[in-house]
Amino acid sequence: MCAAALDAYCGSAFWNDSYLQRPDPDLPVCMEQTVLVWIPLGFLWLCAPLHLVSFCQQKPGIRKFRSKLYLCKQVVVSLLLLTAIVGLVITLAVDYSPNNDSSAIEKYPSVYYVNPILYAVSWILVLLCQEGMRQTKGVVDSATLFLFWLLLVLCDVFPFQTLLREALRQGEISDVPRFCLFYISFGLELIALILSAVADVPPEERDAYKKNPEAGAAFLSRITFTWFNSMMFKGYKRPLVQEDMWELNQEDTTAYIHERFQSIMDKELGAARIRLQTHLKERGYKNKEKSEEDTFENGHCTGLKEGVSQDVLMMTEKGRKGKKKKKEKEEINYPNSWLVTTIFKSFKRVLIESALFKLLQDLFIFVNPQLLKLMVSFTQDKSSYVWEGYLYAVLLLLVAILQSLFLQQYFQRCFVLGMQVRTAIMAAVYKKALVMSNDSRKESTVGETVNLMSADAQRFNEVTNFIHLIWSCPLQIVLSIVFLWVELGPSAFAGFGVMILLVPINALLASRARTIQIDNMKFKDGRLKIMNEILNGIKILKLYAWEPSFQSQVEGIRGKELHVLKKFAHLTCISTLLFICAPSLVSLVTFGVFVGMSSDNILTPEKAFTSITIFNLLRFPLTMLPQLIAGIVQTTVSVKRLEKFLGGEDLETGNVQHDPSFNAAVKVRDGSFAWEKDAKPLLENVSLDIKPGRLVAVVGAVGSGKSSLVSALLGEMHIVKGLVNIQGSLAYVPQQAWIQNATLRDNILFGSPSDEGQLQRVIEACALKPDLELLPGGDLTEIGEKGVNVSGGQKQRISLARATYSQCDIYLLDDPLSAVDSHVAKHLFDKVIGPNGLLKDKTRLLVTHGVGFLPYVDEIVVLKDGVISEVGSYNSLRASKGAFAEFLDTYAGEQTKESNAESDKGHETMDIHVISEIEDIDPDSPMVDIVSATMKRENSIRRSKRMGSIRLRTNSSIKKPEEGDAKKGQRLIEKEAMETGQVKMSVYLEYLRAMGWLYSVSALAFFILQLASTVGQNVWLSDWTNDAAKYVNETYPASVRDTRVGVFGALGVAQGVFVFIGAILIANGSVAASRILHSSLLNNILRAPMLFFDTTPIGRVVNRFAKDIFTVDEVIPMTARSWLQCLLTVVGTLFVICLATPFFALIILPLAVFYYFVQRFYVATSRQLRRLDSVSRSPIYSHFGETVSGLSVIRAYGHQARFLSHNEMVMDENLKSVYPWIVSNRWLAIRLEFLGNLVVFFASLLAVISRNTLDSGLIGLSISSALNITQNLNWLVRMNSELETNIVAVERVNEYTKIDNEAEWVNDNRPPVDWPEEGGLQFENYKVRYRPGLDLVLHGINCDIKSSERIGIVGRTGAGKSSLTNCLFRIIEAAEGRILIDGIDIAKIGLHDLRNKLTIIPQDPVLFCGTLRMNLDPFDRFSDADIWRALELSHLKDFVSGLDEKLEYEVSEGGENLSVGQRQLVCLARALLRKTRILILDEATAAVDLETDNLIQNTIRKQFSHCTVLTIAHRLHSIMDSSRVMVLDAGKIVEFDAPGYLLEKRGIFYAMAKDAGITTDAIAKDAGIAADVTAL
């Protein structure tokens, strides 16, 4: 009925089969005039409203500019409108012309009237669409218009050839006007198609589009990623740098993503909190934070080190899960089930788009097997027309191209989605860290929080990349089973059953592999822990000559690690065996069952190769689904961790009021403060009233709550009751200075506008001018991470300068004078803090222990056990004889007796009478901010009070920059060299050499044999399928069937055997390579000179042992094997196609050239983008760590917004290299898939051409192999790139194996066994510099130290005191001159022979992980009795004998489970055990309290009375009993004599002693004590 109506509408037949049943097929004219017209116009009419919307949404700022391109488009469409009108006019003219006899001539059918009208309306619509597009900001072309023109041209191709063929057949043109009109229209349509593929970029936006070409790319360029070409060319010509990166799209920037994510997160989190409260009420939990005390004790500040792996964190998480009760408590403790919905709502558009593309791609992949089936049938049926074959070949190409386009668009969206999710989570974690309350902060350490940003965010990234497979895999499996059933009936289930069986086997292998990996991670963590300790304490190892002991420890763990690695590699070989054998096994079972079920079942090429193609499709979902489920399960752990962190409570912003009605600058009324909500208040009933412009000192004993009072004023503590009011802006100087990794100037400006005059005044007042003169770049010198290249005192002065420059109203100064010398402290008080300082008109609250400053303050607040006991002026408090008087009596006596702190080379510490509140700040531990440190300290003080442990003094523990280190250049630490360009062949050869040539060559041979057996099996199968033609109408002989199945199976088994042996050889070879590379790296690093460690960040060296060795151990072997398999598969496929159609060999060459250039362009660019990604990722984590450690400072100054925007900037810099890397993969994939599609097309085209000479079995094999080549080509380039990227690890490891070593540990020139007998020291014109090119730090030292003399060495910062001791141990080698010990030149003997005969008690007491015994005697040279004797003499015997484990007591990382004093006593015990003739004390008592100091000094006087002792003085009183004192200044000895004589001389030493308040009486007294001790 419908066809009849169409016949009448067209005036001709709509459809007739005869049109196709001939050698030159065509479509009926009626179909061309209806369906082929309606398809493109219908598409246009459906999409037009999208463009016309812009007319309804007119906004200011419409583009007025009409480009030439726009005008050309409008002209072309106007001409097309004209042709439509002319066509209608012609019809009307012919039908209604007065010359025509209407009855004689039949009128044109309706189609000739309707089509021109349809076209005319459509062209008007196109004109409007193009105008609408011009008016829309940011739009440069239209995808819908391009697709419309493309559809129109494709549909017009049919009438194009019909009219042409008709004219040629008749020899004339029957309807000249219409003929001409059609071809004019077709030409215009082609022009319009070309114009629509060009982007119309307005002139004002051209510069912006140069910075981001994607925004100005046309539709065709976007879907093929052609806009990325310029980056590829640039990356190929030269290594890319960060400056080459383009601007991000607005929707990919961190600010945009974070804003969108945060707004949805706030709503979802709010709803989750309401749900939680409802749930708590229902369950009757009145106190929802019951378990917090436990959590605090167990989880707070565990100080996770960098070496702890993510897997361990995962295991910890799993361990926690095991405790069900705790799990229940955790679940109800935080709002949950909101993060996934937030992510979905934030990114739903991208999710839906990508799902649509994935669905289309899934459907298209199942079209290919059906086309293959038709193609094989065509080659069998010789009577079918040739055009059918060409049609199938073209359809194969078209389907493949569409599938490729859909797949790449899906991947692009999914990977960008992953990137956006990662960005959103990282930005949310950063923001949360800035505002979270202390209750929430105690839940996780800095290390764990950084892990949320790195590991957990990355896991989300990886899962979202493939999230659609959760529904796509089951869909593919169902479709595969349906199509297989159609081909093979029930026997399809046999093959499917084998595949299903392989899944649990693979799962079992994966589970076993995971167990092995956990063991591997345990050993890896153990090894990295020791490495971290070795590198942190490398100087101690060198000074004690302990390297061999620690080397053997590392090698021992490494041996176990490699054993586990070998097991893992062998397990992987079994997985490879299964993966390679699966297709053969499945095919064997399926075809075996199929031919075995009935003698009528003969395997035809259509069935065999269609089934194989479908089985190949089935492998992907069956492999991916279990992996994805495992990934999702792992991500649920991350979801919980992130929900707990992000759902934690924020800091209460109303803690501190800013009410201007109060007349006091700082007002606290009856305040009680606690660190946790339900904890007992630490400060109780505090009332404080500080008037504007007053200087108020806060004093009190350790743990009295001074720092807590400052934190309470900053709003960092919970207000249990009372009120805090602050009027004006705050500046805060924390006790432990917080320094940013920026220039010194930026640290002082801290975001404030630059005022040069003010800056110079502040620098001068803060005593930084002399430091700036020494620093190479002045105030533009870059300060390293955690301030590694500035001393403790310099850090504190910079921190004070920052506050001073900020010009705030109120200054909270938490003991800033503790870390500086006494004379510097006096200068700072006079010039900055005191009554005549820069801040004299400001309100100042100064926490201090410096008794000397108290008379100059306006008011003193005395704290005792968290309560203000007294407030008043210095004199009134002294007179009242209360707690303050007690405080004075305790410390003033010590002050008069002892010297003030004297600093050494960049190591400034506090006054004698200062007792610090910080137990120990280890510069290499994860950064802990001030509040965390205070909380941790208060816990430890409570603990120490219970245990009655020694009260601690401050440990400045700052890494000392070596003198003169950075004189020749602003950077102390050079930027890490980033490899660029192609990896040299020598690096590959280096790795193969380490593997062993036998392993390498044998593995290659077995993989080639495996390829041969695979090709043989495929050719055998194609021959097998030809039996269908041989035994047509005959019974299939059982013997032939059995032979076919048997040989097919045998070749499959051969494949498995060869690949298994090859994989085992690669595995064993790679383990051998790992052993050799690690061993040589470790060996060389331990022999590197100290200079190397001073100029190389520890993280960089650890990275070689962690990431690079991991790459060598696990990534390279796997990548190399995959690359080899891929390469051989591609070679095998091309060989099979050439076997079937030899002419294909001619096509291989141009395709290979194209392939080579594509992959070279890709590898060069992609490799560099990966490097840029990893280089730009570090600053994100550094900035985060820095932010967390300085949180109180940032909050105090109110700079949260500035840090947030800086974080966004740093993350954007990283995204600028991540996004192009994602696009580079798509750029490559689309080109390689196009190449693969051409291989399929030419294989099928040649099959059509040669169908009369080829059997259908070979054609089926050829095309089914070609269909599989696309992903192999793609994978090959990916593996090639991975291999190039990862082999760099070998290059980096080798780089550190070639570092210049220090002198030999032991040489032929060995000193006598009992050397040195006397212990005499002679320096002869001794000169030294830290490294070539730098100035001398010691200028011709000449001195003679007799046996058993006690020499004190003093001098101001940078005088060269520590350099002198470094020279004795040959940490630095002489530039000129020599040192003789008992007449032997120390430069001539081996380092270990020298260092074993000297003993040093260093200023930083470094302990290592392991037993106490190992820390005292790593070589097991001494008996237990010797060790107990040393412990007794060092006053540790009682402590150690009180421990359960005694000498086997495990010392934790950095000795954190011992107090600083105990650590220093352990160092003393080491010295007592070694008992050498020469002892060096390098500020050995700088970090301990007075009691420990006295213990150490007395023991040294008594036990080392017969030794030559050199003491670098920190406290002058400790060297007053020396035989002689050496005064150094600028690397020269300026005074060297007995202390009494030097005082009389009234030179430099006298000035220093005077500063410290030391008198001649004090010397006499000290000398008397010394004599008494020695006599004892």
Disulfide bonds with the S-S distance in Angstrom:
Cys10-Cys30 2.19
